[in-house]
């Protein structure tokens, strides 16, 4: 029986660099501890090299909640879930529309996020 669950978020409005910095801290952690760590970053009680990455953390926290729901649907024990794989892949870039003040647009940072957990 397969003891893994996956979740993906395509075209997430997160910088790929920010996602990789956060993913480096989350690899091989228990799912509940990873969610608590992200919540502390959002609440600005803990930082990574002086930065909080609140926008990226909110999107990644939603992704972890999605994968937990997928694991529950597969009847996996949510207390024993560990993060197996985290990936951030480059998405297409588009230009946000220009405003009255700045006459050229701003490039939007986007990436595809993927997470896989396993029951141990």
C-alpha atoms as an extended CHARMM CRD file, in Angstrom:
* protein
*
       120  EXT
         1         1  UNK       CA              0.0000000000        0.0000000000        0.0000000000  PROA      1               0.0000000000
         2         2  UNK       CA              1.2060000000        3.4830000000       -0.8950000000  PROA      2               0.0000000000
         3         3  UNK       CA              1.9360000000        5.5080000000        2.2590000000  PROA      3               0.0000000000
         4         4  UNK       CA              2.4650000000        8.8830000000        0.5520000000  PROA      4               0.0000000000
         5         5  UNK       CA              0.2890000000       11.8920000000       -0.2720000000  PROA      5               0.0000000000
         6         6  UNK       CA              0.9910000000       14.7850000000       -2.6450000000  PROA      6               0.0000000000
         7         7  UNK       CA             -0.2150000000       18.3270000000       -3.2480000000  PROA      7               0.0000000000
         8         8  UNK       CA              0.6520000000       20.8950000000       -5.9150000000  PROA      8               0.0000000000
         9         9  UNK       CA              0.1000000000       24.5890000000       -6.4030000000  PROA      9               0.0000000000
        10        10  UNK       CA              0.6790000000       25.8330000000       -9.9360000000  PROA      10              0.0000000000
        11        11  UNK       CA              1.4770000000       29.4570000000      -10.6990000000  PROA      11              0.0000000000
        12        12  UNK       CA              1.7520000000       30.4780000000       -7.0380000000  PROA      12              0.0000000000
        13        13  UNK       CA              2.6010000000       34.1500000000       -6.5750000000  PROA      13              0.0000000000
        14        14  UNK       CA              5.7820000000       33.3370000000       -4.6480000000  PROA      14              0.0000000000
        15        15  UNK       CA              9.3910000000       34.0030000000       -5.5310000000  PROA      15              0.0000000000
        16        16  UNK       CA             11.2250000000       30.7650000000       -6.3170000000  PROA      16              0.0000000000
        17        17  UNK       CA             14.1980000000       31.9230000000       -4.2290000000  PROA      17              0.0000000000
        18        18  UNK       CA             12.0010000000       32.6210000000       -1.1880000000  PROA      18              0.0000000000
        19        19  UNK       CA             10.2950000000       29.2410000000       -1.5530000000  PROA      19              0.0000000000
        20        20  UNK       CA             13.6380000000       27.4320000000       -1.6820000000  PROA      20              0.0000000000
        21        21  UNK       CA             14.9070000000       29.2530000000        1.4320000000  PROA      21              0.0000000000
        22        22  UNK       CA             11.8220000000       28.1600000000        3.3640000000  PROA      22              0.0000000000
        23        23  UNK       CA             11.8980000000       24.6290000000        1.9090000000  PROA      23              0.0000000000
        24        24  UNK       CA             15.4780000000       24.1710000000        3.0880000000  PROA      24              0.0000000000
        25        25  UNK       CA             14.2670000000       24.6710000000        6.6820000000  PROA      25              0.0000000000
        26        26  UNK       CA             11.2610000000       22.3310000000        6.2650000000  PROA      26              0.0000000000
        27        27  UNK       CA             12.8920000000       19.2910000000        4.6440000000  PROA      27              0.0000000000
        28        28  UNK       CA             12.5990000000       15.9710000000        6.5330000000  PROA      28              0.0000000000
        29        29  UNK       CA             10.5520000000       17.5750000000        9.3410000000  PROA      29              0.0000000000
        30        30  UNK       CA              7.3700000000       16.2700000000       10.8620000000  PROA      30              0.0000000000
        31        31  UNK       CA              4.3390000000       17.8690000000        9.2060000000  PROA      31              0.0000000000
        32        32  UNK       CA              2.9220000000       19.3400000000       12.4360000000  PROA      32              0.0000000000
        33        33  UNK       CA              6.3010000000       20.8850000000       13.3560000000  PROA      33              0.0000000000
        34        34  UNK       CA              6.6510000000       22.3540000000        9.8600000000  PROA      34              0.0000000000
        35        35  UNK       CA              3.1920000000       23.9500000000       10.0900000000  PROA      35              0.0000000000
        36        36  UNK       CA              3.9920000000       25.3630000000       13.5420000000  PROA      36              0.0000000000
        37        37  UNK       CA              7.2900000000       26.7820000000       12.2240000000  PROA      37              0.0000000000
        38        38  UNK       CA              5.4990000000       28.5160000000        9.3280000000  PROA      38              0.0000000000
        39        39  UNK       CA              2.9010000000       29.9280000000       11.7230000000  PROA      39              0.0000000000
        40        40  UNK       CA              5.6900000000       31.3700000000       13.9120000000  PROA      40              0.0000000000
        41        41  UNK       CA              7.2030000000       32.9930000000       10.8010000000  PROA      41              0.0000000000
        42        42  UNK       CA              3.8250000000       34.5170000000        9.8640000000  PROA      42              0.0000000000
        43        43  UNK       CA              3.3430000000       35.7900000000       13.4530000000  PROA      43              0.0000000000
        44        44  UNK       CA              6.9060000000       37.2350000000       13.3240000000  PROA      44              0.0000000000
        45        45  UNK       CA              8.0160000000       35.3000000000       16.4110000000  PROA      45              0.0000000000
        46        46  UNK       CA             10.8660000000       33.5900000000       14.5230000000  PROA      46              0.0000000000
        47        47  UNK       CA             12.9100000000       34.5680000000       11.4750000000  PROA      47              0.0000000000
        48        48  UNK       CA             15.1880000000       33.0800000000        8.8270000000  PROA      48              0.0000000000
        49        49  UNK       CA             18.3220000000       35.2210000000        8.4940000000  PROA      49              0.0000000000
        50        50  UNK       CA             16.4420000000       38.3330000000        9.6320000000  PROA      50              0.0000000000
        51        51  UNK       CA             13.4790000000       37.8840000000        7.2330000000  PROA      51              0.0000000000
        52        52  UNK       CA              9.9860000000       36.5720000000        7.8700000000  PROA      52              0.0000000000
        53        53  UNK       CA              8.7900000000       35.7120000000        4.3080000000  PROA      53              0.0000000000
        54        54  UNK       CA              5.1590000000       36.1490000000        5.4120000000  PROA      54              0.0000000000
        55        55  UNK       CA              3.6110000000       36.0900000000        1.9160000000  PROA      55              0.0000000000
        56        56  UNK       CA              5.4420000000       32.9520000000        0.8550000000  PROA      56              0.0000000000
        57        57  UNK       CA              4.7740000000       31.2850000000        4.2290000000  PROA      57              0.0000000000
        58        58  UNK       CA              1.0080000000       31.7950000000        3.9150000000  PROA      58              0.0000000000
        59        59  UNK       CA              0.9510000000       30.0690000000        0.5080000000  PROA      59              0.0000000000
        60        60  UNK       CA              3.1960000000       27.2030000000        1.6910000000  PROA      60              0.0000000000
        61        61  UNK       CA              1.1020000000       26.7490000000        4.8530000000  PROA      61              0.0000000000
        62        62  UNK       CA             -2.0280000000       26.4060000000        2.6930000000  PROA      62              0.0000000000
        63        63  UNK       CA             -0.1760000000       23.8230000000        0.5980000000  PROA      63              0.0000000000
        64        64  UNK       CA              0.7660000000       21.8200000000        3.7120000000  PROA      64              0.0000000000
        65        65  UNK       CA             -2.8580000000       21.8960000000        4.8690000000  PROA      65              0.0000000000
        66        66  UNK       CA             -3.9030000000       20.6210000000        1.4310000000  PROA      66              0.0000000000
        67        67  UNK       CA             -1.4640000000       17.7110000000        1.5990000000  PROA      67              0.0000000000
        68        68  UNK       CA             -2.6670000000       16.8780000000        5.1150000000  PROA      68              0.0000000000
        69        69  UNK       CA             -6.2550000000       16.7440000000        3.8360000000  PROA      69              0.0000000000
        70        70  UNK       CA             -5.1270000000       14.4920000000        0.9730000000  PROA      70              0.0000000000
        71        71  UNK       CA             -3.3890000000       12.1950000000        3.4840000000  PROA      71              0.0000000000
        72        72  UNK       CA             -6.5470000000       12.0120000000        5.6140000000  PROA      72              0.0000000000
        73        73  UNK       CA             -8.5370000000       11.0970000000        2.4900000000  PROA      73              0.0000000000
        74        74  UNK       CA             -6.0940000000        8.1920000000        1.9500000000  PROA      74              0.0000000000
        75        75  UNK       CA             -6.5870000000        7.0860000000        5.5950000000  PROA      75              0.0000000000
        76        76  UNK       CA             -2.9900000000        7.8480000000        6.6190000000  PROA      76              0.0000000000
        77        77  UNK       CA             -2.1540000000        8.6180000000       10.2580000000  PROA      77              0.0000000000
        78        78  UNK       CA             -1.6330000000       12.3970000000       10.3390000000  PROA      78              0.0000000000
        79        79  UNK       CA              0.4780000000       12.1650000000       13.5200000000  PROA      79              0.0000000000
        80        80  UNK       CA              3.1430000000       10.1390000000       11.6820000000  PROA      80              0.0000000000
        81        81  UNK       CA              3.4760000000       12.2640000000        8.5340000000  PROA      81              0.0000000000
        82        82  UNK       CA              6.9290000000       13.4760000000        7.5390000000  PROA      82              0.0000000000
        83        83  UNK       CA              7.8320000000       15.7540000000        4.6400000000  PROA      83              0.0000000000
        84        84  UNK       CA              9.5030000000       13.6330000000        1.9810000000  PROA      84              0.0000000000
        85        85  UNK       CA              9.8150000000       15.9920000000       -1.0020000000  PROA      85              0.0000000000
        86        86  UNK       CA              9.5590000000       19.7550000000       -1.4800000000  PROA      86              0.0000000000
        87        87  UNK       CA             10.0720000000       21.3620000000       -4.8760000000  PROA      87              0.0000000000
        88        88  UNK       CA              9.7600000000       24.8420000000       -6.3580000000  PROA      88              0.0000000000
        89        89  UNK       CA              9.9330000000       25.0020000000      -10.1480000000  PROA      89              0.0000000000
        90        90  UNK       CA             10.0170000000       28.0850000000      -12.3150000000  PROA      90              0.0000000000
        91        91  UNK       CA              6.7660000000       29.2230000000      -13.8800000000  PROA      91              0.0000000000
        92        92  UNK       CA              6.2210000000       31.7100000000      -16.6690000000  PROA      92              0.0000000000
        93        93  UNK       CA              6.7120000000       35.4050000000      -15.8950000000  PROA      93              0.0000000000
        94        94  UNK       CA              4.2430000000       38.0930000000      -16.8040000000  PROA      94              0.0000000000
        95        95  UNK       CA              4.2630000000       41.8440000000      -16.4180000000  PROA      95              0.0000000000
        96        96  UNK       CA              1.8690000000       43.4390000000      -13.9590000000  PROA      96              0.0000000000
        97        97  UNK       CA              0.0850000000       46.4090000000      -15.5170000000  PROA      97              0.0000000000
        98        98  UNK       CA              1.6310000000       49.8380000000      -15.3480000000  PROA      98              0.0000000000
        99        99  UNK       CA              0.3100000000       52.5510000000      -13.0960000000  PROA      99              0.0000000000
       100       100  UNK       CA             -0.0960000000       56.2750000000      -13.6250000000  PROA      100             0.0000000000
       101       101  UNK       CA              3.1710000000       57.0090000000      -11.8200000000  PROA      101             0.0000000000
       102       102  UNK       CA              5.4410000000       54.3000000000      -13.2110000000  PROA      102             0.0000000000
       103       103  UNK       CA              5.0470000000       54.0550000000      -16.9570000000  PROA      103             0.0000000000
       104       104  UNK       CA              6.3610000000       50.5370000000      -17.2780000000  PROA      104             0.0000000000
       105       105  UNK       CA              5.0230000000       47.4130000000      -15.6380000000  PROA      105             0.0000000000
       106       106  UNK       CA              6.5850000000       45.2590000000      -12.9560000000  PROA      106             0.0000000000
       107       107  UNK       CA              7.4730000000       41.6100000000      -13.5110000000  PROA      107             0.0000000000
       108       108  UNK       CA              5.5220000000       39.1930000000      -11.3270000000  PROA      108             0.0000000000
       109       109  UNK       CA              7.3810000000       36.3820000000       -9.5780000000  PROA      109             0.0000000000
       110       110  UNK       CA              5.6550000000       33.0230000000       -9.8760000000  PROA      110             0.0000000000
       111       111  UNK       CA              6.5690000000       29.3850000000       -9.3880000000  PROA      111             0.0000000000
       112       112  UNK       CA              5.0570000000       25.9080000000       -9.1920000000  PROA      112             0.0000000000
       113       113  UNK       CA              5.1280000000       24.4210000000       -5.6610000000  PROA      113             0.0000000000
       114       114  UNK       CA              4.9970000000       20.6970000000       -4.9380000000  PROA      114             0.0000000000
       115       115  UNK       CA              5.0270000000       18.7810000000       -1.6450000000  PROA      115             0.0000000000
       116       116  UNK       CA              4.9620000000       15.0750000000       -0.8320000000  PROA      116             0.0000000000
       117       117  UNK       CA              4.5790000000       13.5170000000        2.6390000000  PROA      117             0.0000000000
       118       118  UNK       CA              5.0090000000        9.9440000000        3.8130000000  PROA      118             0.0000000000
       119       119  UNK       CA              3.8130000000        8.0120000000        6.8160000000  PROA      119             0.0000000000
       120       120  UNK       CA              6.6110000000        6.6140000000        8.9910000000  PROA      120             0.0000000000
